Amino acid sequence: MRSIDHYTGFEGEPEYRIFSLDATQNKQIEISVWAGYLETFFRRFDPSPIHGWEGLLLHFHTVSGWYEETPWLCEELEQFAQLLSDPISNALGTTYQNVLKDLKTLVDEAIENGHQVYFEYD
């Protein structure tokens, strides 16, 4: 298992652990992330004028999903990959770029290999 830490230095603050599981339920990648990184990223997106908030952004803005149930299975991997590829992230600093790059790798590998991705919120 690969473990990536983007949380050290923020001890005592909210934390996300995002990880992928293979078909035998073995962790492949686990990323520990200070909640502020993801929250800043998710806040940069506007709701769809037709559908409003959808997928991960709906869970974030309505404090559902991983906030209610942990670990929480992310069923919106394609949307997550699209969000992580959105040029909106280019306006964020280098540290954010590194976090998003690691998350994109996790999500892309999960999609490619048929793995599941879970969010834990602590």
Buried (B, 14 or more C-beta within 10 A) or exposed (E): EBEBEBBEEBEEEBBBBBBBBEEEEEBBBBBBBBBBBBEBBBEEBEEEEEEEBEBBBBBBBEEEBBEEEBBBEBEBBEBBBEBBEEEEBEEBEEEBEEBBEBBBBBBBBBBEEEBBBBBBBE
